[in-house]
Amino acid sequence: MGYARNGNTAPRLTIGRRLGLLVGLLVLATMAVAVIGAVGVSRVDQKIHTFYTGTFERAAITVELRGALKDTKAASLEYALVEEPARRRALETAISGSLVPSVDTSLDKTEDQLSHASEPVETRRALVRLRKNWQAYLERFGPALFAASPAGEQGAAEAIRAVLDRLIADAEILAEGEADHATAAIEDTAAYADTIRLGLIITAALAALIAGGIAFLLTRRLVLRTRDYSRFASAVAAGSFGERLHLRGNDELTDLGELLNRMVDHRDAEQTQSLQRSEFTEAMQLTGSESDAHNLLKRHLERSIPGSVVTVLSRNNSADRLEPTTAVDPADSIAEGLREAAPEDCLAVRSGQAQRRDGKETLLTCKICGQTEASACQPLLVGGEVIGSVLASRDIGLSESESETMRGSVTQAAPLLANLRNLALAELRAGTDSLTGLPNQRASHETLQRMMAQSDRTRQPLSVLMLDLDHFKQVNDVFGHAAGDNVLAAVGVTLRSSVRDADFCGRFGGEEFIALLPNTDLAGAGVVAEKIRAGVELIQVPAVERGITVSIGVATAPEHGVDVEVVARLADRALYAAKEAGRNRVELAAVSDAPLEFDPPTVDVDPALP
C-alpha cells in the first residue's frame, strides 16, 4: 500500500481552498437564484403593470363607453315616451349635460386606445361604425330630439332604440375583444410566471446538484481519507508496521500522510534495527574467538547497511601493524592500502574518532580508504584504547541513520571483542614460553596431536624432531643461569629461522626442544635437522666462553607409525642414540616392520616453565 509522491506535479489545492471553492459555488448559485428570481419578479410585475395600464384600462374604457351608451339609450327612450314636463326637462338636462358628453369622451378615449394599425380589423371596423353611428345619432336625435320630439312619440323611441342598439352592439364587440385580450394577457403573464418559477427550480436544483457533488468529492477526498488515516493510526498503535498510506491529492492531508508514512518507516526501521541488535547481541555471546566475532560484526553491518562492504581491522599483538581480520577482495580499492598498513595509516585509529568520506576532497586523506568513493570508519574503542577499526564502504555513501547504526553496533561489539582479544592473548601467553617466545610444552603436545591426526587423514608424512642442548647443565653451573637463559633464547631464534612458516617449533622441556615438519619425509627431515644443528653450532652468546651444540633425533609418520606416542618415543630414542654417539649430531630413527610397544615417553619439565 506504499506510495511515493516524488515528482508529483499536480496543482496544490488545499482543504481551505476546496472549502472556499464550495462556498463560492454555493454563493454563485444562490446569487443566480436571486438574480433569476428578481428578474422574473420584475418582469412579472412589468407584465402585470402593462396589463393594468394597458389591457385593463382599454377594457375599462370600452366598458365605460358601453355603459355611457346604455345610459344615453335609456334616457333618450324615456325622454321620447314620457309626457310629464318636469321629467322631460330633467332628462333633457341629463342627456345634453352629462350623457352625451360622457359618450363623446369615452368614444374619444376608445379611439385613442384602439385605433392603432396593430389592432384587429374587427376592432377598427367597430370603432369606425361607432363614430359614424354616434354622429348619426347626434345629427338626428341630438338637439332635434328636444325640439321636435313630442311627448309619447312611439316612432321616435323606436328610431332612437335602433340607432343606440347598433352603437351598443359595436361597443359590446369592443368590450368582448378587450376582454379576450385581457384574458390572453393574463394567461401570458401566468405562463411567464411559470417559466420564471421553472427557471428558479432548475437553478436551485443545479445549485443543489453542484453543492452535493462538491460535498461528495469532499467526503470522498476528506472523510474517506481521514477514515483511512484513522485505521492506519490504529494499526500502527497496535504494532503493525507492514502497511503504508496510499496518498491521494495534493493538500494538507497528503502532507500528513507523508509524515505518517515517514514516521512509520522510521519506527519500522528502529524496530528492525532493535531486533537485529538483539539478534546480534545474542549471537556475539555465542562466538568463541575474535575471528568469529569479527565475521559476525561484518555480516551484521552489511545486513543493516544494504549494499555496503564492511572490513574489520585489528591491531596486532605488537601494535605495529593494522591487519584485516575479515576477507578483503583483492580488487577492492582498500586492498592496496592494507598491505603493510600501520595503525596510524587509519585516520579513525589515529584520531580515535569516526571518519566519513563522501567523495569530496579533504585536507587529510586516509591511506587505507582514501581511494574509495564513499566510506565510513568507526574506531574500536575500549577503555580509551583503540584496538582496531571497522570500515564500511558503498558507492552512495552512508546516511546519518546508517552511520548511527554502525556507531551503535561497533560500540556494542567493542567490549566483547576486547574480551575475546584479551582471552586470545591470555591463551597465547599460557601456551608460550616467556624465555624463548616459542610454544611451551602443553602447546607443543596439543600441536603434535593435531598435526598427527591431520597427517593420518591426509596420508601425508609428518616428521618429528626432538632436540636437546649438549652439556647445558654445565653452562648454568659455570656461567650462571642468566647466561643459560640467553643461550635458550638464542636457540629459539635459530629454530624459528631454520624452518618454514608451516612448520612448528616449541620448547619441550628445560633444554629440550621439538620441531614438527608436515609434508616432510624422513630424508627431508634429516636435512632440516642438520641445518638446525649447524645453526646452533654457530651461536655465540656473550659471557658464555664455549660452543653451543645440540643433539637431534628424527622420526616420521607414517613410516614409523601413526600413533603420537610411538612416533614421539622413536624420535626420543633417536635423540638418545645421538647423545650416545658423541653428541652434536643428527640420528634418524630405525624403521621396523613389526609394530613396537613403548611406554609413554617421560619428559623432564622445568618446574619454572609455565
VEXTOR-80370 format. One line per 10 residues: number of its first residue (from 0); their letters; for each residue x, y, z of C-alpha. Coordinates in steps of 0.2 Angstrom, whole numbers. Each point is the difference from the previous one (the first is absolute). Example, Ala and Ser with C-alpha at 12.3 -4.5 7.8 and 13.67 -1.06 7.14 Angstrom:
# residues 2
0	as	62:-22:39  6:17:-3
This chain:
# residues 610
0	mgyarngnta	0:0:0  15:11:-1  1:15:-11  14:12:-5  -5:18:-3  16:5:-8  -2:10:-16  -18:3:4  -4:16:-11  -18:1:3
10	prltigrrlg	-7:17:5  -1:2:18  -18:3:6  -1:1:19  -15:-5:10  -3:19:4  0:4:-18  -12:-15:-4  -12:6:14  2:18:-7
20	llvgllvlat	-4:-7:-18  -16:-9:7  -6:16:9  4:10:-15  -10:-11:-11  -14:0:12  0:19:1  0:1:-19  -14:-12:-1  -10:9:13
30	mavavigavg	4:17:-9  -6:-9:-16  -17:-5:8  -1:18:7  3:8:-16  -12:-11:-10  -13:2:14  2:19:0  0:1:-19  -15:-11:-1
40	vsrvdqkiht	-9:10:13  4:16:-9  -6:-7:-16  -16:-7:7  -3:17:9  3:9:-17  -12:-12:-9  -13:3:14  3:19:-1  -2:-1:-19
50	fytgtferaa	-16:-10:3  -7:12:12  6:16:-10  -3:-7:-17  -12:-14:-1  -10:4:16  -2:18:-5  -5:-4:-18  -13:-12:7  -6:13:13
60	itvelrgalk	-2:13:-14  -10:-12:-11  -11:-5:15  -1:19:4  -5:4:-18  -13:-14:0  -7:6:16  -1:18:-6  -9:-6:-15  -13:-10:10
70	dtkaasleya	-3:14:11  -3:12:-14  -11:-13:-8  -11:-2:15  -1:19:3  -4:3:-19  -13:-13:0  -8:6:16  1:18:-7  -9:-5:-16
80	lveeparrra	-14:-9:10  -3:10:16  -13:14:0  3:8:16  8:17:-3  11:0:15  7:-17:-3  3:4:-18  10:16:5  10:-10:12
90	letaisgslv	4:-13:-13  4:13:-13  13:8:12  7:-17:4  2:-6:-18  7:16:-6  10:5:15  8:-17:5  -4:-15:-10  4:6:-17
100	psvdtsldkt	16:8:6  4:-16:9  -2:-10:-16  10:12:-10  14:-1:13  0:-19:1  -1:-1:-19  15:11:-2  10:-10:13  -5:-16:-9
110	edqlshasep	6:7:-16  16:5:8  3:-17:7  -6:-11:-14  2:9:-16  18:-7:-3  5:-10:-15  5:-14:11  -18:-2:6  -11:-14:-7
120	vetrralvrl	-10:5:-16  -16:-4:9  4:13:14  5:13:-12  -16:-3:-10  -11:1:16  9:17:4  -4:7:-17  -19:-6:2  -1:7:17
130	rknwqayler	6:17:-5  -11:0:-16  -15:-6:10  3:12:14  1:15:-12  -16:-6:-8  -8:-1:17  6:18:4  -6:7:-16  -17:-9:0
140	fgpalfaasp	-4:-1:18  11:13:9  -7:17:2  -14:-4:-12  -6:-13:13  -4:13:12  -8:12:-12  -10:-11:-12  -4:-16:10  -17:1:7
150	ageqgaaeai	-4:-8:16  -5:-18:-1  7:-2:-18  1:-19:-3  8:2:-17  14:11:7  4:-12:14  2:-15:-12  11:10:-11  11:5:15
160	ravldrliad	0:-18:5  6:-6:-17  14:12:-1  6:-2:18  -1:-19:-1  12:0:-14  11:11:10  -1:-11:15  3:-15:-11  16:7:-7
170	aeilaegead	5:5:18  -3:-18:5  11:-6:-14  14:11:7  -3:-5:18  0:-19:-5  16:3:-10  8:9:14  -6:-14:12  8:-13:-11
180	hataaiedta	16:10:-1  0:2:19  -2:-19:2  14:-3:-12  11:12:10  -4:-8:16  4:-17:-7  16:7:-8  5:7:17  -4:-16:9
190	ayadtirlgl	10:-10:-13  15:12:3  -2:-2:18  1:-19:-2  15:2:-11  8:10:14  -5:-12:13  7:-15:-11  17:10:-2  1:3:18
200	iitaalaali	-3:-19:4  13:-5:-13  12:12:6  -2:-5:18  1:-19:-5  16:4:-10  7:9:16  -5:-14:11  7:-13:-13  17:10:0
210	aggiaflltr	0:2:19  -4:-19:2  14:-4:-13  12:10:9  -5:-7:17  2:-17:-7  17:4:-7  5:7:17  -7:-15:9  9:-11:-12
220	rlvlrtrdys	16:10:1  -1:5:18  -11:-11:11  5:-17:-9  18:5:1  -1:5:18  -8:-16:4  14:-9:-9  12:10:10  -9:-5:16
230	rfasavaags	1:-18:-4  18:2:-4  4:8:16  -10:-13:9  10:-14:-8  17:9:4  -6:2:18  -3:-19:0  18:-3:-6  -3:-3:-18
240	fgerlhlrgn	13:8:-11  -3:-10:-16  -12:12:-9  2:18:-6  -13:13:-5  -4:2:-18  1:18:-3  -12:9:-11  -2:19:-4  11:14:4
250	deltdlgell	-5:8:16  3:1:19  -7:-18:2  13:-6:-13  14:9:10  -7:-9:16  0:-16:-9  18:2:-6  5:4:18  -9:-15:7
260	nrmvdhrdae	8:-11:-13  17:7:4  -3:-2:19  -5:-18:-3  15:-3:-11  11:7:14  -9:-10:13  1:-16:-11  18:3:-3  3:3:19
270	qtqslqrsef	-9:-16:4  9:-10:-13  17:7:6  -5:-4:18  -4:-18:-5  16:-1:-10  10:7:15  -8:-13:11  4:-14:-12  17:7:-2
280	teamqltgse	3:1:19  -6:-18:3  11:-6:-14  15:10:6  -2:-9:17  2:-17:-9  16:4:-10  15:-9:7  14:10:-9  5:17:-6
290	sdahnllkrh	-1:-6:-18  -18:-6:2  -5:16:9  8:11:-14  -9:-10:-14  -16:1:10  2:19:1  3:1:-18  -16:-10:-5  -10:10:12
300	lersipgsvv	5:17:-7  -1:-5:-18  -18:-6:4  -4:16:9  8:11:-13  -6:-7:-17  13:0:-14  14:4:11  17:-10:2  6:-1:17
310	tvlsrnnsad	18:-4:5  6:-2:18  18:5:4  9:-4:16  17:5:7  12:-15:2  7:-5:17  15:11:-3  -11:15:-4  11:4:-15
320	rlepttavdp	-11:-6:-14  -19:2:-5  -6:-17:-7  -17:-4:-8  -8:-14:10  -14:-3:-13  1:-4:-18  6:14:-12  -3:-1:-19  17:2:-8
330	adsiaeglre	-9:11:-13  -7:12:14  8:17:0  5:-3:19  10:-16:-4  15:10:-5  -1:12:15  0:-15:12  16:-7:-6  13:3:14
340	aapedclavr	-13:12:8  5:9:16  -13:5:13  3:18:-3  -4:-2:-19  -18:-1:6  -7:17:4  -13:-8:11  13:-10:10  12:15:1
350	sgqaqrrdgk	-14:13:6  -11:-12:10  -15:8:-9  -12:-6:-14  5:6:-17  -12:2:-15  5:2:-19  -13:5:-13  12:2:-15  4:18:4
360	etlltckicg	18:6:1  6:1:18  16:7:8  5:-16:8  -2:-16:-10  0:-17:7  13:-12:-7  -12:-15:1  -17:7:-6  6:16:-8
370	qteasacqpl	-4:-8:-18  -18:-5:4  -14:10:-7  -9:1:17  3:-9:16  -2:1:19  13:-6:13  -4:-3:18  14:-3:13  -1:-14:11
380	lvggevigsv	2:8:17  2:-9:17  4:10:15  8:13:-10  11:-12:-10  -2:-2:-18  1:-18:-5  -5:1:-18  -13:8:-11  -15:-5:-11
390	lasrdiglse	-1:6:-18  -16:1:-10  0:5:-18  -14:3:-13  -1:10:-16  -14:11:7  7:3:17  -9:-3:17  -14:10:6  0:8:17
400	sesetmrgsv	-12:-14:7  12:-14:-8  15:8:8  -9:1:17  -4:-19:-3  18:-4:-3  6:11:15  -12:-9:11  4:-18:-6  19:4:1
410	tqaapllanl	-2:7:18  -10:-15:5  12:-12:-7  16:8:6  0:-6:18  -3:-18:-5  13:1:-14  12:7:13  -4:-15:12  3:-12:-14
420	rnlalaelra	16:8:-4  6:0:18  -5:-19:1  9:-4:-16  15:9:7  -1:-9:16  -2:-16:-9  15:4:-10  11:5:15  -6:-16:9
430	gtdsltglpn	6:-10:-15  16:10:-3  17:-2:9  4:18:6  19:-3:-2  1:-6:-18  -16:6:-6  -4:-17:-7  -15:-11:5  2:-8:16
440	qrashetlqr	-1:-19:4  -20:0:2  -2:9:-17  13:-11:-8  -9:-16:6  -17:7:-7  8:5:-17  9:-17:-1  -17:-9:2  -9:11:-12
450	mmaqsdrtrq	13:-1:-14  1:-19:2  -18:-2:-2  0:12:-15  15:-11:-7  -11:-16:2  -15:8:-9  10:7:-14  12:-15:-2  15:13:0
460	plsvlmldld	16:-3:10  3:9:16  18:1:7  3:2:18  17:8:6  5:-2:18  15:12:5  10:1:16  14:12:3  17:-9:4
470	hfkqvndvfg	7:3:18  -12:14:4  1:-3:18  18:4:-1  -4:17:-8  -11:4:15  12:-6:13  15:9:-8  -7:16:-7  -16:2:10
480	haagdnvlaa	-18:-2:-3  -1:17:-9  12:-5:-13  -9:-17:-2  -16:10:-3  8:10:-13  6:-16:-9  -18:-7:1  -7:16:-8  13:0:-14
490	vgvtlrssvr	-4:-19:-4  -18:5:-1  4:14:-13  11:-13:-10  -14:-12:0  -13:12:-7  12:6:-13  4:-18:-6  -17:-7:-4  -15:5:-11
500	dadfcgrfgg	-15:10:5  -11:-15:-1  12:-9:12  -1:0:19  14:3:13  -3:-1:19  9:-2:17  -3:-17:6  9:0:16  15:9:9
510	eefiallpnt	12:-1:-14  -10:-11:-11  -9:6:-16  -12:-7:-13  -2:3:-18  -15:-6:-11  2:-1:-19  -16:-4:-9  1:-7:-18  18:-4:3
520	dlagagvvae	7:-18:-1  14:-7:10  14:5:-12  -6:18:-1  -2:1:19  18:-6:1  6:15:-11  -10:12:11  7:-7:16  17:1:-7
530	kiragveliq	-3:19:-4  -6:3:17  15:-9:8  12:10:-10  -10:16:4  1:-3:19  19:-4:-2  2:18:-6  -8:8:15  11:11:10
540	vpavergitv	-7:7:16  9:14:10  8:-7:17  -2:-18:-6  18:-5:-5  -4:-16:-8  -9:-7:-15  -18:-4:-1  -5:-17:-7  -16:-10:-2
550	sigvatapeh	-4:-18:-2  -15:-4:-11  -11:-16:-2  -12:-2:-15  -15:-11:-3  -14:1:-14  -18:-5:-1  -6:-11:-7  17:-8:-4  2:-3:19
560	gvdvevvarl	-18:-1:4  -16:10:2  -1:1:19  6:16:8  9:-8:14  8:-13:-10  7:13:-13  5:11:15  9:-14:9  10:-5:-16
570	adralyaake	5:18:-2  6:0:18  9:-16:-2  9:7:-15  5:15:10  7:-11:14  10:-10:-14  7:17:-6  5:4:18  8:-17:2
580	agrnrvelaa	9:2:-17  9:15:6  -12:14:0  -2:15:-13  -7:-11:-13  -16:-6:-8  -7:-18:1  -15:-7:-10  -11:-12:9  2:-18:-7
590	vsdaplefdp	-15:-7:-10  -8:-16:7  -13:-11:-10  -8:-6:16  -9:12:11  9:5:16  -7:2:17  7:14:10  -4:7:17  -6:18:-1
600	ptvdvdpalp	15:12:-1  5:8:16  6:18:-2  9:10:13  -9:17:2  8:15:8  -12:4:14  4:19:-4  -8:-1:-17  -18:4:-2
